[in-house]
């Protein structure tokens, strides 16, 4: 996974899935929810092209940082 130009992270989960990135501690975790495949078709309809895949990430504060 590329997060900016200065660092990368290895993702051990080969399945298509989303991520949550904590803006305080930098933790990246998998989000256990279905991938929204309908988004691909919506974009194709708008651009008139073909979407091969998409990447969606959520950013905020993780539960551990909120407790601190």
N, C-alpha and C positions, 0 to 999 in steps of 0.2 A: 504494500500500500504506500502510495506517495502522499505525504502531507507537507506541502511546501517544497522548496528547493533544497532544504538543508538536511532532511532526514527521511528515511523509509522505515516501514515496519513489515514484518512477516505475518501473514495471516494463515494460520493453520487450518482454517475452515475453507475447503475448496468449493462449497456450495455458494450459490448466489445469495447474498444477504446484505443487510444494512448495518451501519456502524453508528455508535454514539461516541463522541469525542468530548472529554471533559476539558473545558477551557481553563480550569484552575490547575489541575495536576497533570494533564496530558494523557490520562488513561484512555485507551480505545477499547470499546467492548462491542460484542455482537448484539444486535437488536433482534430478538426472537419474534418475528412477525412475517407474514407472507410478503414476498416481493410483489410489488404492484405492476404486474405485466401489462395492464391496460394503459399505463403511461406511455409505453413504447408506441402503441397504436395511435394514441392521441397526438404524439409528436410527429409521427409519420403523416397523419392527416394534415397537420399544420404546415410542415415543411415540404411535403410531397416527395420525401426521400425514404430511406430504409434505416431503421434503428437496429443496430446489432446487439446493444446492451446499454444499460444506464447505471449510473452510480449515484446513490443518494446517501447523504450523511447528516446526522443530527449533532448539534453542538449545544452545550450547556454546562451545567454543574452536576457532577455525579453524586450519588447518595452519600458516599463517604465524605466528600468535601462539604456537603450540606450539613452533616453532623458535626463537623469540626468548628 
